[in-house]
């Protein structure tokens, strides 16, 4: 759990919560936003994946990366300690 906490703290520091108007953009992997709203400006953290029902769909790539790193760490630890 300490590793996950560390990765999520690093994620929050990297994206800078001040740049978001709404906190839920930071805490969801898939973000739906009205087409009329301004697009996600940070292309390093969000990737546009299309539209659905009048909303733009973005993938929070920075958060997904943090979870993938944790998954890699966890699998490595399970393999190493199960031998």
Backbone as a chain_set.jsonl record, in Angstrom:
{"seq": "XXXXXXXXXXXXXXXXXXXXXXXXXXXXXXXXXXXXXXXXXXXXXXXXXXXXXXXXXXXXXXXXXXXXXXXXXXXXXXXXXXX", "coords": {"N": [[0.828, -1.192, 0.0], [2.048, 1.161, 0.614], [3.623, 1.631, -1.605], [1.705, 2.072, -3.62], [0.488, 4.38, -2.567], [2.668, 6.111, -2.724], [3.071, 6.225, -5.528], [0.638, 7.413, -6.324], [0.824, 9.856, -5.006], [3.009, 10.929, -6.35], [1.841, 11.108, -8.886], [-0.15, 13.082, -8.403], [1.491, 15.257, -7.843], [2.758, 15.547, -10.309], [0.684, 16.212, -12.133], [-0.38, 18.506, -11.056], [-2.764, 19.81, -9.277], [-3.874, 22.34, -9.343], [-4.335, 23.098, -11.931], [-6.756, 22.175, -12.761], [-10.241, 22.623, -13.079], [-12.172, 21.085, -11.935], [-12.156, 18.552, -9.53], [-12.764, 15.865, -10.091], [-11.818, 15.253, -12.604], [-9.219, 14.544, -12.179], [-9.357, 12.203, -10.766], [-10.488, 10.157, -12.192], [-10.165, 7.569, -14.585], [-11.359, 7.418, -17.099], [-12.646, 10.2, -18.601], [-15.466, 12.12, -19.091], [-16.611, 14.851, -20.889], [-18.554, 17.726, -21.548], [-19.109, 18.678, -24.935], [-19.17, 21.384, -25.424], [-17.615, 22.478, -23.459], [-14.303, 23.659, -22.66], [-11.586, 21.932, -24.132], [-9.48, 19.364, -22.694], [-6.473, 20.672, -21.771], [-3.913, 19.742, -21.233], [-2.021, 17.746, -22.918], [-0.201, 15.831, -22.205], [-1.217, 14.437, -20.079], [-3.815, 13.717, -20.659], [-5.622, 11.968, -23.11], [-7.468, 12.324, -25.983], [-10.164, 10.304, -26.887], [-12.42, 10.154, -28.421], [-15.958, 10.714, -29.09], [-19.107, 10.622, -27.375], [-22.519, 10.569, -27.053], [-22.786, 13.407, -27.108], [-20.618, 14.179, -25.589], [-17.141, 14.717, -25.052], [-14.662, 12.226, -24.884], [-12.071, 11.391, -22.776], [-8.957, 9.849, -21.945], [-7.35, 9.448, -18.937], [-4.228, 9.473, -19.0], [-2.012, 9.779, -17.341], [-2.859, 8.949, -14.775], [-3.577, 6.333, -15.388], [-1.07, 5.346, -16.054], [0.194, 5.446, -13.539], [-1.257, 3.464, -12.164], [-0.622, 1.267, -13.761], [2.12, 1.064, -13.28], [2.05, 0.342, -10.589], [0.749, -2.123, -10.823], [2.698, -3.559, -12.238], [4.776, -3.536, -10.325], [3.513, -4.951, -8.233], [3.04, -7.484, -9.414], [5.686, -8.264, -9.861], [6.627, -8.428, -7.199], [4.967, -10.468, -6.212], [5.766, -12.646, -7.794], [8.461, -12.825, -7.027], [8.347, -13.33, -4.246], [6.86, -15.625, -4.093], [8.343, -17.741, -4.764]], "CA": [[0.0, 0.0, 0.0], [2.947, 2.315, 0.615], [4.048, 1.863, -2.992], [0.573, 2.694, -4.316], [0.379, 5.738, -2.052], [3.782, 6.87, -3.285], [2.801, 6.452, -6.947], [-0.459, 8.365, -6.457], [1.355, 11.159, -4.596], [3.817, 11.383, -7.488], [0.878, 11.475, -9.933], [-0.761, 14.361, -8.051], [2.518, 16.282, -8.004], [3.037, 15.724, -11.735], [-0.386, 16.878, -12.874], [-0.665, 19.811, -10.474], [-4.212, 19.922, -9.138], [-4.318, 23.709, -9.572], [-4.668, 23.333, -13.332], [-8.061, 21.604, -13.05], [-11.387, 23.295, -12.487], [-12.968, 20.124, -11.171], [-11.272, 17.505, -9.014], [-13.041, 14.523, -10.618], [-10.978, 15.007, -13.781], [-7.969, 13.946, -11.714], [-9.551, 10.937, -10.071], [-11.106, 9.177, -13.075], [-9.356, 7.154, -15.734], [-12.112, 7.863, -18.271], [-13.279, 11.481, -18.296], [-16.441, 12.577, -20.077], [-16.761, 16.288, -20.745], [-19.428, 18.3, -22.571], [-18.404, 19.183, -26.118], [-19.098, 22.839, -25.375], [-16.562, 22.872, -22.519], [-12.953, 23.725, -23.217], [-10.93, 20.619, -24.124], [-8.371, 19.18, -21.767], [-5.33, 21.336, -22.381], [-2.666, 19.035, -20.995], [-1.961, 16.551, -23.77], [0.663, 14.831, -21.582], [-1.964, 13.683, -19.079], [-5.113, 13.295, -21.175], [-5.653, 11.639, -24.534], [-8.842, 12.29, -26.475], [-10.462, 9.016, -27.504], [-13.615, 10.203, -29.25], [-17.138, 11.368, -28.547], [-20.265, 9.766, -27.159], [-23.691, 11.246, -26.488], [-22.54, 14.831, -26.927], [-19.509, 14.425, -24.675], [-15.809, 14.282, -25.435], [-14.147, 11.173, -24.012], [-10.629, 11.474, -22.591], [-8.328, 8.864, -21.075], [-6.378, 10.063, -18.039], [-3.063, 8.609, -19.215], [-1.1, 9.872, -16.197], [-3.383, 8.078, -13.719], [-3.46, 4.967, -15.889], [0.341, 4.992, -15.933], [0.483, 5.178, -12.123], [-1.827, 2.147, -11.839], [0.165, 0.25, -14.469], [3.381, 0.9, -12.542], [1.735, -0.419, -9.382], [0.468, -3.487, -11.26], [3.999, -4.165, -12.556], [5.461, -3.745, -9.052], [2.819, -6.001, -7.492], [3.314, -8.768, -10.072], [7.088, -8.579, -9.595], [6.728, -8.849, -5.8], [4.298, -11.768, -6.055], [6.641, -13.659, -8.395], [9.688, -12.932, -6.254], [8.102, -13.875, -2.915], [6.157, -16.906, -4.143], [9.323, -18.799, -5.112]], "C": [[0.872, 1.255, 0.0], [3.401, 2.655, -0.794], [2.937, 2.551, -3.774], [0.399, 4.137, -3.865], [1.469, 6.631, -2.636], [3.55, 7.202, -4.757], [1.694, 7.482, -7.146], [-0.037, 9.765, -6.013], [2.187, 11.759, -5.72], [2.912, 11.844, -8.63], [0.278, 12.853, -9.647], [0.241, 15.503, -8.213], [2.775, 16.573, -9.48], [1.94, 16.503, -12.445], [-0.705, 18.248, -12.317], [-2.16, 20.065, -10.403], [-4.728, 21.329, -9.426], [-4.778, 23.944, -11.009], [-6.048, 22.795, -13.704], [-9.164, 22.391, -12.362], [-12.18, 22.359, -11.591], [-12.105, 18.927, -10.81], [-11.525, 16.154, -9.666], [-12.277, 14.238, -11.902], [-9.691, 14.286, -13.39], [-8.151, 12.537, -11.204], [-10.208, 9.865, -10.933], [-10.17, 8.833, -14.22], [-10.038, 7.58, -17.027], [-12.883, 9.121, -17.882], [-14.223, 11.845, -19.438], [-16.685, 14.058, -19.829], [-17.641, 16.806, -21.872], [-18.609, 18.868, -23.716], [-18.228, 20.693, -26.06], [-18.04, 23.338, -24.397], [-15.224, 22.931, -23.242], [-12.313, 22.345, -23.108], [-9.854, 20.572, -23.044], [-7.119, 19.743, -22.433], [-4.042, 20.53, -22.279], [-2.637, 17.725, -21.771], [-1.054, 15.47, -23.179], [-0.112, 13.938, -20.625], [-3.295, 13.155, -19.578], [-5.037, 13.063, -22.675], [-7.106, 11.545, -24.975], [-9.07, 10.986, -27.225], [-11.723, 9.032, -28.343], [-14.742, 10.94, -28.567], [-18.246, 10.347, -28.358], [-21.349, 10.598, -26.487], [-23.414, 12.712, -26.167], [-21.418, 15.168, -25.977], [-18.195, 13.956, -25.301], [-15.33, 13.266, -24.407], [-12.624, 11.277, -23.978], [-10.175, 10.332, -21.697], [-7.278, 9.609, -20.251], [-5.128, 9.183, -18.068], [-2.082, 8.651, -18.046], [-1.556, 8.964, -15.063], [-3.281, 6.619, -14.129], [-2.023, 4.481, -15.776], [0.712, 4.671, -14.49], [-0.05, 3.808, -11.721], [-1.065, 1.021, -12.538], [1.497, -0.003, -13.775], [3.153, 0.074, -11.271], [1.47, -1.881, -9.725], [1.766, -4.226, -11.557], [4.753, -4.494, -11.269], [4.848, -4.926, -8.29], [3.092, -7.371, -8.104], [4.75, -9.214, -9.816], [7.247, -9.106, -8.166], [6.093, -10.217, -5.578], [5.147, -12.891, -6.646], [7.871, -13.901, -7.514], [9.455, -13.637, -4.918], [7.378, -15.209, -2.947], [7.088, -18.06, -4.46], [9.869, -19.446, -3.868]], "O": [[0.483, 2.287, -0.547], [3.546, 3.827, -1.14], [3.193, 3.504, -4.509], [0.186, 5.023, -4.692], [1.21, 7.778, -2.999], [3.801, 8.328, -5.188], [1.789, 8.332, -8.032], [-0.492, 10.756, -6.585], [2.086, 12.951, -6.009], [3.188, 12.86, -9.269], [0.204, 13.696, -10.541], [-0.118, 16.589, -8.666], [2.987, 17.726, -9.857], [2.232, 17.365, -13.274], [-1.252, 19.085, -13.035], [-2.759, 20.495, -11.388], [-5.91, 21.495, -9.725], [-5.528, 24.884, -11.276], [-6.472, 22.942, -14.85], [-9.033, 22.778, -11.201], [-12.784, 22.787, -10.607], [-11.416, 18.36, -11.657], [-10.594, 15.358, -9.79], [-12.105, 13.072, -12.256], [-9.141, 13.513, -14.175], [-7.204, 11.751, -11.206], [-10.46, 8.763, -10.447], [-9.475, 9.697, -14.755], [-9.375, 8.051, -17.951], [-13.679, 9.103, -16.944], [-13.825, 11.874, -20.603], [-16.937, 14.473, -18.698], [-17.5, 16.382, -23.019], [-17.552, 19.462, -23.504], [-17.25, 21.226, -26.584], [-17.61, 24.488, -24.484], [-15.044, 22.327, -24.3], [-12.483, 21.662, -22.097], [-9.388, 21.601, -22.554], [-6.756, 19.33, -23.534], [-3.176, 20.628, -23.149], [-3.175, 16.715, -21.317], [-1.122, 14.315, -23.599], [0.29, 12.8, -20.382], [-3.854, 12.235, -18.981], [-4.46, 13.861, -23.413], [-7.885, 10.778, -24.408], [-8.278, 10.606, -28.087], [-12.071, 8.008, -28.932], [-14.536, 11.684, -27.609], [-18.323, 9.347, -29.072], [-21.108, 11.249, -25.47], [-23.761, 13.199, -25.091], [-21.269, 16.327, -25.588], [-18.146, 12.934, -25.986], [-15.562, 13.425, -23.209], [-11.969, 11.255, -25.019], [-10.904, 9.897, -20.806], [-6.427, 10.31, -20.799], [-4.987, 8.264, -17.262], [-1.392, 7.666, -17.786], [-0.736, 8.28, -14.452], [-2.939, 5.764, -13.313], [-1.787, 3.322, -15.437], [1.463, 3.728, -14.24], [0.63, 3.065, -11.012], [-0.885, -0.055, -11.968], [1.952, -1.144, -13.689], [3.965, -0.785, -10.925], [1.911, -2.778, -9.007], [1.923, -5.386, -11.175], [5.302, -5.586, -11.127], [5.562, -5.784, -7.772], [3.35, -8.327, -7.372], [5.006, -10.395, -9.583], [7.921, -10.112, -7.946], [6.63, -11.036, -4.831], [5.238, -13.97, -6.062], [8.267, -15.044, -7.288], [10.275, -14.454, -4.501], [7.288, -15.874, -1.914], [6.68, -19.221, -4.432], [10.7, -20.35, -3.956]]}, "num_chains": 1, "name": "protein.A"}
